[in-house]
């Protein structure tokens, strides 16, 4: 704030510094003085290559998650984690399916992904469905006399 008596800035005012102090300054809310930072690139997962290991989702929990239907990684929030954490998640990927892309390319990549046919990788979770199916199959075979106990 300016000194109300002299209308002169002292440099000790609690406002944003430098050029951002002027009324015509273009403010976004991501200024370093406010703790923000603008990312130059977006993160993208090529789901057709992803094997669903979950390393990225465990490393950058606010950025990645495993999609339930197909068991593949997906970005949930571009600004979920710090860039260093996201880069660490990218580095942990064993099949290199995660990459930094230009924000202008992201919309096209996402549109192309919607057209992809993605195969289910298997069971996500604790496997209880598979165990129930296996138990039912064993009970069916046992009732038909196909299972023999060799004592």
C-alpha positions as CSV (number, residue, x, y, z in Angstrom):
1,X,0.0,0.0,0.0
2,X,1.1,3.5,-0.6
3,X,1.7,5.9,2.2
4,X,-1.7,7.7,2.3
5,X,-0.1,11.0,3.1
6,X,2.5,11.0,0.3
7,X,1.2,8.4,-2.1
8,X,4.7,7.0,-2.4
9,X,5.6,3.4,-2.3
10,X,8.2,2.5,0.3
11,X,9.0,-1.1,-0.9
12,X,7.9,-2.6,2.3
13,X,4.2,-2.9,1.4
14,X,2.7,-6.4,1.7
15,X,1.5,-6.5,-1.9
16,X,2.8,-8.4,-4.8
17,X,6.1,-7.0,-5.9
18,X,7.6,-5.7,-9.1
19,X,5.5,-5.3,-12.3
20,X,2.5,-7.1,-10.7
21,X,1.9,-4.1,-8.5
22,X,0.5,-2.1,-11.4
23,X,-3.2,-2.1,-12.2
24,X,-2.7,-3.2,-15.8
25,X,-0.6,-6.2,-14.8
26,X,-1.8,-9.6,-16.1
27,X,-2.4,-11.7,-13.0
28,X,-3.3,-15.3,-13.1
29,X,-3.2,-16.3,-9.5
30,X,-0.2,-18.6,-10.2
31,X,2.4,-16.0,-9.4
32,X,5.4,-17.3,-7.4
33,X,4.6,-14.8,-4.7
34,X,1.3,-16.7,-4.2
35,X,3.0,-20.0,-4.1
36,X,1.8,-21.0,-7.6
37,X,3.7,-22.3,-10.6
38,X,2.6,-22.9,-14.1
39,X,3.4,-26.2,-15.7
40,X,4.6,-26.0,-19.3
41,X,3.5,-29.5,-20.2
42,X,0.7,-32.0,-19.3
43,X,1.2,-35.6,-18.3
44,X,-0.4,-38.3,-20.5
45,X,-0.8,-42.1,-20.1
46,X,-0.9,-44.2,-23.2
47,X,-3.4,-46.7,-21.9
48,X,-2.9,-49.1,-24.8
49,X,0.7,-49.7,-23.6
50,X,0.0,-49.5,-19.8
51,X,0.3,-52.9,-18.0
52,X,-1.5,-51.7,-14.8
53,X,1.4,-52.2,-12.5
54,X,0.3,-49.2,-10.3
55,X,3.7,-47.8,-9.7
56,X,2.7,-44.4,-10.9
57,X,-0.5,-44.4,-8.8
58,X,1.5,-45.3,-5.7
59,X,4.1,-42.6,-6.3
60,X,2.0,-39.7,-7.4
61,X,-1.3,-40.5,-5.7
62,X,-3.0,-37.2,-6.5
63,X,-2.2,-37.4,-10.2
64,X,-2.7,-41.0,-11.3
65,X,-5.2,-43.7,-10.5
66,X,-5.9,-47.2,-11.8
67,X,-9.1,-47.2,-13.9
68,X,-11.3,-50.0,-12.6
69,X,-12.8,-51.4,-15.8
70,X,-9.5,-52.1,-17.6
71,X,-6.9,-51.9,-14.8
72,X,-4.9,-49.2,-16.6
73,X,-3.4,-46.0,-15.2
74,X,-5.0,-42.7,-16.0
75,X,-4.4,-39.1,-15.0
76,X,-7.0,-37.8,-12.6
77,X,-5.5,-34.3,-12.0
78,X,-2.8,-32.5,-14.0
79,X,-1.9,-30.4,-11.0
80,X,-2.3,-33.1,-8.4
81,X,1.3,-33.5,-7.4
82,X,4.5,-31.5,-7.7
83,X,6.4,-31.8,-11.0
84,X,9.3,-33.7,-9.3
85,X,6.9,-36.3,-7.9
86,X,5.2,-36.8,-11.3
87,X,8.6,-37.2,-12.9
88,X,9.5,-39.8,-10.3
89,X,6.2,-41.6,-11.2
90,X,7.1,-41.5,-14.9
91,X,10.5,-42.9,-14.1
92,X,9.0,-45.9,-12.2
93,X,6.9,-47.0,-15.2
94,X,8.4,-50.3,-16.5
95,X,6.9,-49.9,-20.0
96,X,7.4,-46.1,-20.5
97,X,3.7,-45.4,-21.2
98,X,3.7,-42.0,-19.4
99,X,5.0,-38.9,-21.0
100,X,5.0,-35.1,-20.8
101,X,3.1,-33.6,-23.7
102,X,2.2,-30.1,-24.8
103,X,-1.1,-28.9,-23.4
104,X,-2.3,-28.1,-27.0
105,X,-1.7,-31.8,-27.9
106,X,-3.5,-33.2,-24.9
107,X,-7.1,-32.8,-26.2
108,X,-6.2,-34.6,-29.4
109,X,-4.5,-37.5,-27.5
110,X,-7.5,-37.8,-25.2
111,X,-9.9,-37.8,-28.2
112,X,-7.9,-40.5,-29.9
113,X,-7.9,-42.6,-26.7
114,X,-11.7,-42.7,-26.6
115,X,-11.6,-44.5,-30.0
116,X,-9.1,-47.1,-28.8
117,X,-10.3,-50.6,-28.0
118,X,-8.5,-51.5,-24.7
119,X,-8.4,-55.1,-23.5
120,X,-9.1,-55.9,-19.8
121,X,-5.8,-56.8,-18.1
122,X,-7.4,-59.1,-15.5
123,X,-8.7,-58.8,-12.0
124,X,-8.2,-55.6,-10.0
125,X,-8.6,-56.0,-6.3
126,X,-8.4,-59.0,-4.0
127,X,-9.4,-61.7,-6.5
128,X,-12.5,-62.8,-4.6
129,X,-14.5,-63.1,-7.8
130,X,-12.0,-65.6,-9.3
131,X,-11.9,-67.6,-6.0
132,X,-15.7,-67.8,-5.9
133,X,-15.8,-68.9,-9.6
134,X,-13.1,-71.5,-8.9
135,X,-14.9,-72.8,-5.8
136,X,-18.2,-73.1,-7.8
137,X,-16.4,-75.0,-10.5
138,X,-14.8,-77.4,-8.0
139,X,-18.2,-78.0,-6.3
140,X,-19.7,-78.7,-9.7
141,X,-17.0,-81.2,-10.6
142,X,-17.2,-82.8,-7.2
143,X,-20.9,-83.4,-7.6
144,X,-20.3,-85.0,-11.0
145,X,-17.6,-87.3,-9.5
146,X,-14.7,-85.8,-11.5
147,X,-12.5,-85.0,-8.5
148,X,-10.9,-88.0,-6.9
149,X,-9.0,-87.9,-3.6
150,X,-6.0,-90.2,-3.7
151,X,-5.3,-91.2,-0.1
